[in-house]
Amino acid sequence: MLERYKRWRRDRIVARVQIDEHEWRRTLRRFPFTRGLSAQDKAHLRELTALFLHEKRFTAAHRLKLTQAMCLHVAVQACTLILNLGLEYYRGWSEIIIYPAEFVPRHRYMDETGVVHEGDEPYAGEAWLQGPVILSWADIAGSEYPDGVNVVIHEFAHKLDMLNGSANGFPPLHKGMSREAWSNAFSAAYADFCARVERGEETMIDPYAAESPGEFFAVFSEVFFEIPDLVREEYSQVYEQLALFYGTLGVGNQESEVSPADG
């Protein structure tokens, strides 16, 4: 009975949320990871997107004129990450703030000597624990080019990671996934990648991944969705774990998917 009510409520919400058909098709064509989806996956993505647009509040900052097309641009990418996970993976927060361009968050922190600093570095995106996702429209407007850099995927990957607390590169795994296999794959790859960056080696993957295990997971999620073959070639075990977690083999293999274990 409860499941039937939930399904009825979802159907009512989806029916109420108006997604312009032209904008929907246009948005799906923009991204390599949505162009190759099956008809069934596209229908599921549309339902998730409608529910996402209903549940999350979009706020414009610094006099940005926010349109429905812009909200859809963000929502489709965010929901691609949870296509095989479910909207509950974005629970516990409600707001997405979009700036016209890079923004400077006012973070205060204390260094090892006890001196308090206030950050002044511009950001393209930021995700707060149990708080909003903040994005720069200038940095996401052209994100359809598959270069392995996608700030929307990056910040929403942080949100998935934060379901276990702070972003540490260890999101809640599906029942049936091995914590040991995940830890071994990511720890070895992170150590190797950091060593490569430390040596000054040029990497095809953004060296920002070496900042922390949390950034490693977010950056590799970007690359996994945009250039999955690169992850597979460089760190095959990480690729396998991401394929299990996200329930897909990546843009290059949209025809065949890995079904996540129940849970």
Secondary structure, DSSP 8 states (H G I E B T S, - for coil): -HHHHHHHHHHHHHHHS---HHHHHHHHHH-HHHHT--HHHHHHHHHHHHHHHHHSEEEE-TT----HHHHHHHHHHHHHHTTTT-GGGGTT--EEEEESS-B----EEE-TTS-EEE----BSEEE-TTS-EEEEHHHHTTTTS-SS--HHHHHHHHHHHGGGSS-SS-----TT--HHHHHHHHHHHHHHHHHHHHTT---SS-GGGGG-HHHHHHHHHHHHHH-HHHHHHH-HHHHHHHHHHHTS--GGGTTS-------
